[in-house]
Amino acid sequence: MEQTAKKWLLIENKGEIDPNALVLMGGSTKRDSETSIGFFGSGNKYSIALLLKAGIEFKIFSGENEILITTEDVNFRDKNFKKILINGKETSLTTDMGPQWDIWMAVREFVSNAIDETDYNIVSSTEHLSAVAGSTRIYIEHVPEIKKVIDEWD
C-alpha cells in the first residue's frame, strides 16, 4: 500500500510569536487598537487546547524554532486533566478549556491573530513543513474536521 504524505493547513505572518503569547491568559496587546481583531488574550490558548483535546496534530514555529507543545496528566479533586506544557514548562492551561468551542473556532483564532500581524498568508494545503526566520508559522494537519473548515472557508 502506498503511503501518502500528510497535508497541512499553513497559517503564517511576519514577526516571530513570543511563546508567552501562548500562556499568558488575558495577555493582549491589542485592546487599544481599533483595527485589530484580537482583544481578550485567550484565543490562541483555547485553540491549542481544542486541537490537543481533539487529537489534531499541529506545529507552531517562531522563526526557526519550533515551540514544543505537550501535555502531562494532573489530578485535581479526583478528576484527571491534561495540563498543557509550552517548551517543557508547565502552564495553568488544560485541554478542557473552551468546552463549547468547535474545531473551526480554533482555526479562526489562529487566522485572526495572523491577520492582526503583518503580511499574513494562508496556504490551504501543503506537504512541506518549514521554519522561516522572522515569521510565525502554524501548521494544522488535514483531518476531516480541518478539511471541512477549508472547504467551507468564508
Buried (B, 14 or more C-beta within 10 A) or exposed (E): EEEEEEBBBBBBBBBBBBBEBBBBBEBBEBEEEEEBBBEEBBBBBBBBBBBBBBEBBBBBBBBEEBBEBEBEEEEEEEEEBBBBBBBEEEBEBBBEBBEEBEBBBBBBBBBBBBBBBEEBEBEBEBEEEEBEEEBBBBBBBBBEBBBEBBEEEE
